[in-house]
Amino acid sequence: MFKTSDLKIKIFADGAKLEDMLKAYKEGWVSGFTTNPTLMKQAGVTDYKAFAREVLSKITDLPVSFEVFSDDFEDMEIQARKIAGWGKNVNVKIPVTNTRGESSIPLIKKLSGSGISLNITAIMTIEQVEEVAKAINPGIKNIISIFAGRIADTGRDPVPMMKRAVEICRGNTNAHILWASPRELLNIIQAEEAGCHIITVAPDILKKLPLIGKDLGEYSLDTVKMFYSDGKSQGFRIE
């Protein structure tokens, strides 16, 4: 069976359903976890702190990212420091800008400088990568999350940008480039070939991991059998 150890890139499970997170944790497929307010909303989370505390009580030895949800930098800092205090394995997610497009770089520099491990999120330009790379504290581990999947949604190939981001951060061994919002299993291979350190993977893609390297002839036969079985089970007839 395929093991994530066959890849150099680390796979982080992306989601906010506790049962999915614990399943991935117990199966040993992943090296960390990421969440965000949107995923929490989709999962029906109503008490942010209670949810985070429960996750961290069960996942203590792998990094988990929790995001601030304020749009005001002063409040964002207060939230970030509280979240950071929830556990040693916490990365605090900070969006690269607020909703008004104002840069979060001053706050990122301040928080990182005070020793908080960050996950800077929603990055989609090389300029943003360059600014973040200069702002983060090289003495602590930080994650730079580039939304490659959303970049691809605009018709652009994200691979050249991901390779460039890796180059920009090459001198900082604590700066980890993360391929965010993957759309298919192939993205894991692309991210590894680009030199990315981490890729976030949602449950629907995570369950496909055993397919990596599967014999295509065998896969073709499995597909034919599926079509046959489904047609038969439906009782289809052509008179």
N, C-alpha and C positions, 0 to 999 in steps of 0.2 A: 504494500500500500504506500502511496505517496506520503512523504513527510515534509513538513515545512522546512526541516533542516536541509533538504535538498536545494533550497534557495538561500541566497545570501540576504536577500531583502527580508525585512521583518514585516509580518502581516498583523495589522491591528483590526479588531472587529469594530465596526461602526454601527451604532444603534443605541437604543435606550429601553429595550425590553429586557428586563432582568433575567427572564428564563433563557432568552437567546444568549445573553452574555455569559451566564453560568454554564450553559451547554458548551459554548466555544471554549471556555476556560477549562472545563473538565476534560474535553476531548484533546486539549493540548495543541490545537492548530495555530493559536495566536500568541503574539508576544506583547500585546497591549490592547487597550480599548479607547475609543473616542466617542463622545456624545456631543450634542448641541441642543439648544432650546427647541428647534424644529423637530428633531427626532424625539425629544421628550414629549412634545405636544402630540405627535403621531402615536406615541406609545401610551398616551393617557396619563402621563405623570402630572400630578397636581401639586405635590409638595417637593420642591427641588431639593432642599436640604435633606429631607428624610430619605428620598430616593438615593442621593449620593452617599449618605451614611450607610445605607443598607448594602450598596454595591461595594463600598470600601471595607465593610466588615467581612465580606466574603472573598474579595479579590485584594489581597494584601501585598503580593509579590510581583505584580506587573503594573506598568504605568497606566493610569486612567486619566483622560482629559475631560475636564468640566469647564464650560464656557460661562463668562460673565454675560449678563443680559441687559445691563444699563446702557444708555446712549450718551450719558454724561461722563466725561473722563474722571471727574472727581469721585463720583459714585462707583464708576468702573474700578477704580483703584481700591476702594473699600471692599467691594465684592471680591476682587482678585485676592486680596490679602486674607480674607476669611476663607475662601475656597482653598487657598494654599495651605491653610492650617488644618484642613480635614485629614490629611495623610501625607506621609513621606513619598508615596508613589503617585501623587497628583501633579498633573501638568495643567496650568491655568490657561484656558483658551482666551486669547484676546483678538478681536477682529482687527484687521489692518487699518480700517477707518471706522468712524461712526456713520450713522445714517445720513449725515450731512456731507459726507466725503472728507471730513477733517481727519488728518493723519493721526494714528495712534502711536507714532514713533516716540514722542517724548515720554508717554506712559510706559511703553515697552522698555525703553532704556532705563527708566526709574525702577520698574519692577524687577527686571532682569539684574540690574545693578545691585539690588538688595538681596539677591540670591534666590529668587523665585524662578522655578523652571516653568517656562512658558510654551504654549503651542499657539503660534501666531497664525491666524486662519483667514480664509477668504481671499488669499493672494492670487492674483491673476496676471500680473505684469512683471517683467524683469526689473523694472525700476523699483517696484515694491520689494522684491527680493533683495536688491542691493541696499536699500534703506534699512531693512530689517537686519541684514547681515552685519551692518555697521553698528546697529543699536544694541544687539544682544550681548550679554556677558559671556565671553569665551570660556569662563571658568566653570560654568554649569551647563547641564544638558538642556537644550531648547529644540523645539520642533518648528519647522517652517512648512506650513501646509499650503501647497499650491493646488488649486482646484483644476487639475488636468482634465477631468471629465467635463466640467462646464466649459472649459476652453475648447474642447473637442465639439461640444454642442453648437459652437458658433461656426463650425466648419474649418477650424484651424487645427493643425497637427500640434499637439502639446509636447511631443518628444523633444524637439530642438530646445524648447524653453526649459524643460526639465534637465536636460544635459547642461545647459548654460547655468542653471541654478546650482547644480552640483559643483561646477567649476568655481563659481563665485564663493562658495562656502568651503572649498577644499582645505583651506588653511585653518579652519576651525573644526576640530574633531568632535566638538560638542554640539555642532549645528547639524541637525538631522533633517534632510529634505524628505518631505512626505508627499506622495502622489495621492491627492484626495479625489473623492467622487468618481471612482472607476465605474465604467459602464459594462465591462465584460471581463471574463477570465484572462483574456489575452493581455489586458492592461497590466497584470502582475508581471508577466514576462517583459513587457515593454518598460515597465518601471525599473525592473532589475537591470536590464540592458542599458538604461539611461544612467545607472549609477545611484538611483534613489535609495535611501536608507530604509524607508517605511512606505507601505501602502495601506490605506484603510479599505476594508472590504465589508460590504453589507452581507447579511445572512444569505440572501438569494445567490450571491456569487460565492460565498464561503463554502456552501454545500457542493459546489462544482469542483473544488480543489482536487478530489481524487481523479478527475478526468484528465489532468495534466499528463501528457505523454501516452494517453490511451491509444491503442492500435486503431487506425481509422477504418480498416476493413472490418474489424470487430464492432466498431461503433456504427458502421453502416448497417451491419446485420441486426444489431440491437434496435436500430431505428425502424427497419423493415418489420421486425417482430412486433414493435409497439403499434405501428399502423395496422397490422393484421389483427392484433389482439383487440384494439379499440373498435375496429370495424365489426369484428365478430361479436363483441360484447353488446354493441348497439343493435344487433340483429338486422343490419342493413341488407336490403335485397333490391335487385333491379330486375323487374319482370319484363 
